[in-house]
Amino acid sequence: MDTSLPILSLSAAAAVSAAAVFPKLKARLALSRAKHRSLSGHSKMSKMVARLVPHYEFEIDDFFASDGAPADVAMQRQDAFFRLACLYEERYAKGRKMTAEAAEHISDLQFTEAYRVPFQYSRLVRENLGTGAFMESSAGVTVTDVDGNTFYDLTGSYGVNIFGNDFYKECITEAEKRAHALGPVLGPYHPVITDNVRRLCEISGLDEVSFHMSGTEAVMQAVRLARYHTRRSHLVRFAGAYHGWWGDVQPGVGNPVSPHETYTLAEVSERTLHVLRTRRDIACVLVNPLQALHPNANAPGDSALVDSSRKGAFDRAAYTEWLKKLREVCTERGIVLIFDEVFVGFRLAAGGAQEYFGVRADMVTYGKSLAGGLPVGVVCGRKDLMRRFRDDRPADVCFARGTFNSHPYVMTAMDEFLSRLASPNFNAVYHGLDETWNGRAKALNERLAALDLPVRVSNLSSIWTVQYPEPSRYNWMLQYYLRAEGLALSWVGTGRLIFSLNYTDADFTEVADRFVAAADKMKRDGWWWHEVSLTNKDIKRQILKEMLAKRFGR
C-alpha cells in the first residue's frame, strides 16, 4: 500500500496552515514591537502592576529619612516641614477649612487631595500641608484665595486660560448681554452660530463643524465618525497621550474595563509607521500635540515623582518631521488623522497646531479656551467624514447628540473669543511667541544653574514642566515651597506650569524670583541631600524592597 499520498496530503495541509498563520504572527509581532517599552505603552501590564502595588505609608520617623539621610539631615527636614505647616495653617486657614468640609461630599476633591504626592507620604502631607481649593477673585495674571492671599497664576485653568483671566471675563460678560434675549433656549440655534462656523472652517481648513459639551465628547465623536466612514474597528493612540477620560482612549490604569479596539503605540517611531502601513483594521490615529514635550510619557504629576527620572524636551523640527511622516502614511492607507487640540488649540498659534507644525489633519477637535471661558467641545472635519448617515442605507446612521450642544451663551462667548482672535492687533500676541517663552525658560534655567539648585524647566511655548537633574525622593516637596512663595499650582504640582500669554517681562521676573527663592529654601532645608553615589535606579530598588516587605509582611 502506498503511504506517500497521506503523508504528502498532511504536509501540504501543514504548509497551507503555516502560510495562513505566518502573516498573522508576523503582523502581531510587528504590533508588539511598535509598542513603547514603558508601562505607558502596555495598558494590560500597567493595570496588573497597579493591582500589585500595596499601600503603605511612612510614620514620622521614616518620613524624613526614607532616602537613608543621617539623623541631623532628617531632623533639619522635619523642622522645616512643620515650620512650613505652621505657615500654611496661619495663612490658609479659611480655605483649608472650607476644603476639608467640601471634600466630605465632593469625590473629586478626595481624589486630588490624596494624589498630590507619592502615596507613601500622602497622609502626613494632607494633615499638615493641606491646600485650599477655593479662590475668590482674579485680576491680570494673579488669583486671590478666600483668605486674601494673592498668587501668580500658573494653573492656566487646565489649559483654558490662554489670554488672561480678564480676557475671559470680558468674553463672558459680553456674551451674556448678547444671549440674554434668547436665554438658555436649547434646540434652536442662536444666529451667531453662523459666524462661529465660518471662522472655525477658516481656521481649521476643514469643511464642517459639530458642537459638543466638552473636549472628551468631541474626541469621542471624531473617533466614532472615523470608524463609521472607514468601516474599520481600531483607533491608534500614542503611549502616554491624554484624549479625555472615556474608555477607548484610556486603556490602562483608571479604566476598569480594557478596550479591545485600541492600539497604544510608540510615538516618533518607524515601527509604528510600519504597523500603520500594513494593518487593515485601523480607522484613525489620534495625535495630542502636547505630547511633543514628553513623547511616550504620561502627563507629569508630582504624585508619581518617586525619583528624578521625569524628562521633558521639545524639538519642534523633529516633531514636525514625525507629523509629516504620519500624515503621509495616513493618506496612503486611508486612515483618518485626528489632531486633538483640545488643550493646545490657539495657544501655539492662531491656527492651532496645524499652523504651528505645518501639517493638516483630516479632523481636528477643539475645546477649553474656544468658548471664551465656558465649557465646549468642537469637531471640525472633511465633508465626507462628518456626515452622520448614508444616502443609500437610511437606517445606517452614526448618532451623536447632547442636551447642551450649541448653548446660546456658549455660542455668543465663542463669537467674542473668535472675534478678538481675528483682530490684527490682538493677533500680534503670537509674533515671536516661541522666542519669548524659550528665552524665559532659558533665563530661569541659567539662574537655577548659577545657584547650583537641582531644578530645571522644559517648555512647549508657555506650557512648562519641572525636571530634577539630581536623584531624590523628595522633589515633590517643591510644590509646597512654591505655594508658600505665592505661586498658584494645579493639583499636579510641578508637573505642569501653564502661563497665560499676557505675562509681561516684569510679571515673569517676579515669578522667576519666587521660583528661585522657593528652590533655594528647599535646598537649605535639606530636602535635596543625597549620597554622592545615589542613582534613580537605587531609589526604585529601595521602593521595590519596601513594597515586597509590605506585601510579605517583613
N, C-alpha and C positions, 0 to 999 in steps of 0.2 A: 504494500500500500504506500502510495506517495504521500509523505507528510510535509512536503515542502510548501504546498499551497496554503494550508492553515497558518504555517509559520510566516509565510510571506504576507498573508492577509493581516495577521496580528501586527507584523512590523509596519505595514502600510497604515493601519489604524493608529498605531502609536505615533507614527510620523505626522499623520494628519492632526492628531490631538496636540502634539507638541507644537506644530505650526500654528494651531489656533490659540494655544495658551501663551506661547512665547511673546507675541506682541503685547498681550495684556500685562504679562510680567514686566516687560521692558518699559511699558508706559507707567506701571505702578512704581517701578524703581526710579524712573525719571521724576515722578511726582514727589517721592520721598526725598530725593536728592535736592529738590528745589525748595524744600522747607528750610527755614532758618534753624540753626543748631540750638538756639536758646529755647527756653520754655515758652517764649512768646510765639515761636513757630510750631509748637507741638501742643495743641489745645488739650488733647486727652491726657498727655503726660502731666501737663501743668495742673489739671484738676486732680489727678492721682496724687501728685506731690502735695498739693494743698490739703488733701484729706489726711495725709500722713503727718503733717506738722502739728505737734502737740502744743497746747497752751502752757506757758509757764511765765512767771514774772519775777523780777528781781526785788528782793526785800532791800531795805535801805543799806545794809552792809555791803551787798554786792552791786547795787545800782551804780555806785560811783567808781567801782573798780572792776568792771566786767572785762576790761582790756588788760588786767594784770597790773594796774597802776599801783605804785607804792603807797603806803598809808598817808604820807604827807600830801601827795597829789590828790588822793581820794578825798581827804578832808578839805583841801582847797576847793575842790569841785562842790562838795557838799555845802560848804559855807556860801559859795556863790549861788548855788541853786536856791537855797532858802532865802538868801538876800533878794534874789530876783522874785521869789514867791511873795515876799512882803511887798515889793513894789507893785506887783500885779494886783494883790489884794487891796492895796490902797488906791491905786489908780483906776482900776476897772471894776470896782465893787458893784455898782448898779447893773452893769452889763452882764457880769458873771452871774449875778443872782437871777436876772431875767432869763439867761440862757439855761441855767440849771432847771428852772421851773418849766420852761418851754420844752426842754428835752424829755421831760416826763411823758409828753404826749406827741412829740414830733420825731418819728423814727429816723428821718434824715439827719437830724442833729445828733442823735445817739450814734449814728454811724460815723459822721465826720469827727465828732469829738474823740471817738475811740481810735480812729485811724489817722491821727496827726503824726504819730511817731511809731517806731517799731514796737510791736506788742509787748515785748519783754519789759519796756519802760513805761507803758501807757498809763497804768493805774496811778502811779506816783505823780506823773506829769499832770494828769487830769485833776488830781486832788489839789495840786499846788500851783500849777501854771495854766489853769483853765482860762480860755479866751472868751470874750464876749461876742455874740453873734449878731448884735443889734447896732445899727448905725442910724443916726438921726438926720444928718444933712450932708450935702456935698457942695463943693464950690471949686472951680478951677481944676486942679489936679489933686485935690485933697478931699477926704471924707472925715466927718466928725461923729464920734460914737455917743451913746446915751449918757456917758459920764463927762462929756465935754472935751474929750481928748481928740486932737486933730492929727490925722495921719496923711502922709503922702500915699496915694492910692496906687498900689502895684498889683491889684487883683484883676483889673481890666474887666470886671463883671463877667468873668469866664469867657472873655472874648468879645462881648457886646460893645464895650467901651473903646472905640477906636479914636473918636474925635473929642472926647472930654465929656464929663457929666453935664455941663451947662448946655452943650450942643443938643443932647438928647432931651433935656428938659424943655428946651425951646421947641424941638420937633413935636413932642407930645402935647405941649400947651397949644400950639397952633393947630395940630391935628384935631384936638378935642373941639375947638371952635368950628372947624370945617365939617366935622362929622355930627355935631350936636343936633342939627335939624333932623337928620335921619335917625340918629341914636343907634342902639345895638340891634338893629333890624337885620336878621340873618336870612339868607336865601337870595334875595335880590342884591345886585351889586351897587356899590356907591359909584357914581360917574367917574371918580378919579382913577378907578382901576384901569381905564383905557390908557392913560398916560403911563402908569406903572408898567403895564405890559409892554408898551412900545419901548420904554427905556431899558427894561430888562432884556428884551430881544436884541437891542443895540449893544448892550454891554456884553452879553454872553455870546453874541454872534450866532444865536440859535433861533429857531422858528416859533416855538410855542412855550407857554408857561402854565404851570399848575401850582396853585397855592395850598399851603398846608399850615398846621398849627405849631410845628416845631421842626428843627433840623433832623431829628430822628425820623419823623414821619416822611419828610421829603426824601431821605435816602431810601426808606422802605419802598416808596412809590417808584423811585427811579429804578431800583433793582427789580421790582415786580414788572414794570413795563419792559425792561430789557429781557427778562425771561419770557414774557408773553410774545414779544415780537421775534425773538431768535428761536423760540421753541426749544431752548436748551435749559438745563436744570441748574448748573452750578455758577456761583459767583466766586471771584478771586479777591481776597483781601490780603494785605501785607502784614507780616508779623509786627505786632505792637500797635498797629493803627487803630484809631478810635473812630467809629462811624455811628455813634449813638448806642443805646443800651438794648436794642432789640436783638432777638435770638440769633439770626443768621450771621450777624457781624460781630457777635461776642461769643465765640465758640468755646472759650476756655473758662477760667475762674470767673464766677459771677453769674454764670448761666447754668441753672440746674439741669437743663436738657441740652445734649450736644447735637447741633445741627448736622445733617448728613449731606448737605448740598453746598458746602462751603470749603474751599481750598484756601488754607493760610500758607502763603508762600513768602520767600525771602525777597525783599526789595533790593533794587540795584543788583540784579543777579542774572547772568546769562542762562543759568539753569532754569530760571523762571520763564524767561523768554522762550526757551525750548519747549517747556510744557504748554505755553500758550500757542505755539506753532503746531503742536502735534495732537492735542486733545480736541475732541469734537463736542464736548458737553459743556463748554464754558460760555455762559451768556454775557457776562460783563466782568470788568475789572474796576475795582474801587481804588481811588487814589486820594489820600488825605495829604495835601502839600505840607502840612505842619510836620509830617514825619521827616522832611528834609533836614530838620535839626537833629534828629536822633533816629535814623533808619533802623527798622527791625527791633526797636526797643519800646516797651510800654511807656505811656505817659509818665514822666518822672514825678514822684511824690516822696515826701520825707518819711512816710510810713514804711517805705521799702528801702530806706537809706541805712542799711545794716553795715556797710563799709564805705569805701571811697571809689567804687568802680563805676559810678554813674558817668556817662560820657555824653558829649554833645558837640557837634561841629557842623557848620553849614557850608557846603561847597556849591554855590549857585551853578557854576558851569557843569560840574559833574552831574548834578541832579537834573539839570536841563537836558543833558545828553541822554540820561536814563529815560526821561519822559518822552523824548523824541523816538527812541527805540520802541518804547511801549506803544506809542501812537502808530508806528509803522506796522508792528505785529498785529495789533487790534484791527487795523484797516484791512490787512492782508487776510485775516481769518474771520472777519465779520463779527468780531467781539465788540460789545458796546463799552467804550471807555468813559467812565464816570468820574468827574472831579468833584469830590466832596469839599466844597469851600464854605461849609457852614461856619467854621472857625476863622479861617484866614481871609475869606472873601472881603474885598475892599480895604483890607489892611495893608497888603503888599503893593497894590496898585489900584487905580480907579476901575480898571477892567478885571481885577481879581488875579488869581494865579495863572489863568490862561494868558493874560497880557504879560505878567511878570516873567513867566518862563517861555513865552512864545510858542505854546503848544495848545492846540484846540481839542477839546473833548467832544464827545457825542451828546453827553448830558452833563449838566452842572447843577449841583444843589447849593442853595444859599440859606442863610438864617441869621441868627444873632443880631448883628448891627443893622441889617437891611430895613427893618421896620421902625427905625428911629427910636429904639429902646423898648419896643413892645415885642411880644413873642410872635415868631413867624417861621415858616419853612417854605422854600420855593424850589421847584424843579423847572429848569429850562432844558429844552431838548430839540432834536431834529424832528421835523413834522412826522416822519414815518415812525418814529419811536414813541411819540406822545399820544397817538391815537389809542383809545381805550376799547374799541370794538372793531369787528371785522365786517365789511360790507357784505361779504358772501356767506357769513355764518352769524346770523343775528343773535343767537344765544351764547356765542363765544365772546365774552367780554372780560375786561380787566378792570375790576371795580376798585374805586377809591373815593371816599368822601370824608367829611369831617364837619362837625357842627359849626365850628368857629372859623372855617376856611373863609377867607376874604372878609373878615370882620371890618365894618366901616372905619372904626378907629385905627385899626392896624393899617388899612389901606391909605388913609389920609396921612398917618405918620410915615408910611413908606414913601409917599409922594414928597413929603417935606425932606426926607433924607435924600432921595434921588435928585430933587431939585437943587439942593445945596451941593451935592456931589458933581452935578453938571456945570456949576458955576466956575468960570475960568479962575476967578480969584481964589475960590475955595480949593479948587483942584491943584493949585500950586503947592499945597501941602505935600504932594508926592515928589516934588522936584528935589533931587538929592537925598531922598529918604534913606536909602541904604548907607550912603556915606555918613549921614548924621548919626544913625544908630550904631553902625560899625565903629565909628570914631569914639562914641561914648563908651562902648564896651571895651575898646582898646585902652582908653584913658583910665577906666576903673581897674582893669587888669594890671596896668603899669603901677598904679598906686598900691594895689594889694601886693604885688611882687616886691616893690621897693621897701615895704614894711615887713617882708617875709611872713605874710599871712597866708595860710594854706587854703586859699579860696580863689576861684576864678569864675568868670562868666562866659557863656557862649550864647550866640543870638542868631535868630532869624528875624532880621529887621528889629521891630520893637517887642518881639517875644523872646524872652531870655530864660535860660536855665543856669543854675549854680552848680559848679563842679568843685571837687575837693581833691587836690593832687597828692595829698599825703594820707596814708591809711589811718582810719579812725572809726570807732563805733559810736562816736558822739556828734557827728556832723549835724544831725537833726536838731541839736540844741540851738544852732544859729538862728532859726526862725524866731525863737523867743527873745533873743537879744535884738533882732531886727525890729520886732514889735515894740520892745521897750524903747527903741530909738525913734519910734513914731513912723514906722513903715508898715502899711497895711498889706497883709498877705492873704491869699485864699487858703483853704484848709490843706492844700497840698504843700504848703510851706515854701521852701526854696526851690521846689521842683519847677515852678513856672512863675516868672515875674512878667506881667503884661503891662506895658506902658501905653497910655493914650498918646496920640500924636501931638497933642497940644502942650507937651512938656517943653518948656523953654530951656535954654542952656543954664539959666540961673536955677530953675527948678531941679534940673538933673544934677547940678553941682551939689545942691542941698541933699538930694538923695544919696549921692556918692559919698558925701561926708558922713552921713549917718550909717551907711553900709560899712564903711571902713571903721568907724568908731565901734560898731557892734562886733565886727570881727576881731578888732584889737582887744576888746574887753573879754571876749570869749577865749582868746588865746591866753591872756594874762590870768584868767581864772582856771587854767589848767586842762581845759577840755581837749585840747589837741596834743597833749603829751602822748608819746608812744615810744616803745622800744625802737632803737635805730633799725633793728633787723625785721621789724614787723611788716608784713605784707597783707594785702587784701585776702590772699589765699589763706593765710594764717587765721584771719578773723573768721572766715567762712568755716574753716575746720573747727574752730572753737565753738561756733554756733551749732554746728552739726553734733559735736560732742555733748553740748547742753541738751539738745533735742533727744539724743539717744539716751542720755541719763534720765531725762524726764519720762520717756516712753517705757524704759525698762526698770524704772524705779530705783536707780542707783544714786 
